[in-house]
Amino acid sequence: MKVLSTLIKRSAQHFHSLPCGVCAVFGNNGYIWLSQASDSEDIKSKAQKVPTKDNFERIARVRNAIVVLAKQFMLISAQSVMCVYNASVQAGLEPKAMLGDWMPNLMAIE
């Protein structure tokens, strides 16, 4: 996905393995790559697993958290994405519902 490059928080590390099991790369150019986390056996065998419904929903929730942050012109980092992600889980929302009128308490984020 692509966001404004000014929204990506500058840091020394742009590759993140998020606690929810999603890997994210936040590029300084505004591009963000998301994938499911792989264990060492997947890397060694070079086998790509088809995402399960649970994995797909986690990736969708992370993606939608990024969209929520971008709509509010807030810095996008691993920490801010996980704050919105966790707020949506606590609110009991499906990933799709995050794109509606729902708005987390963004004052607590960075």
Secondary structure as the mmCIF struct_conf table of DSSP 4:
data_model
#
loop_
_struct_conf.conf_type_id
_struct_conf.id
_struct_conf.beg_label_comp_id
_struct_conf.beg_label_asym_id
_struct_conf.beg_label_seq_id
_struct_conf.end_label_comp_id
_struct_conf.end_label_asym_id
_struct_conf.end_label_seq_id
STRN STRN1 LYS A 2 LYS A 2
HELX_RH_3T_P HELX_RH_3T_P1 SER A 5 LEU A 7
STRN STRN2 ILE A 8 ILE A 8
HELX_LH_PP_P HELX_LH_PP_P1 LYS A 9 ARG A 10
BEND BEND1 ALA A 12 ALA A 12
STRN STRN3 PHE A 15 SER A 17
TURN_TY1_P TURN_TY1_P1 PRO A 19 CYS A 20
BEND BEND2 GLY A 21 GLY A 21
STRN STRN4 VAL A 22 PHE A 26
TURN_TY1_P TURN_TY1_P2 ASN A 28 ASN A 29
BEND BEND3 GLY A 30 GLY A 30
STRN STRN5 TYR A 31 TYR A 31
STRN STRN6 ILE A 32 GLN A 36
HELX_RH_AL_P HELX_RH_AL_P1 SER A 40 SER A 45
TURN_TY1_P TURN_TY1_P3 LYS A 46 LYS A 46
HELX_LH_PP_P HELX_LH_PP_P2 ALA A 47 THR A 52
HELX_RH_AL_P HELX_RH_AL_P2 LYS A 53 LYS A 71
TURN_TY1_P TURN_TY1_P4 GLN A 72 PHE A 73
STRN STRN7 ILE A 76 ILE A 76
HELX_RH_AL_P HELX_RH_AL_P3 ALA A 78 GLN A 90
TURN_TY1_P TURN_TY1_P5 ALA A 91 GLY A 92
HELX_RH_3T_P HELX_RH_3T_P2 PRO A 95 LEU A 99
TURN_TY1_P TURN_TY1_P6 GLY A 100 ASP A 101
HELX_RH_3T_P HELX_RH_3T_P3 LEU A 106 ALA A 108
#
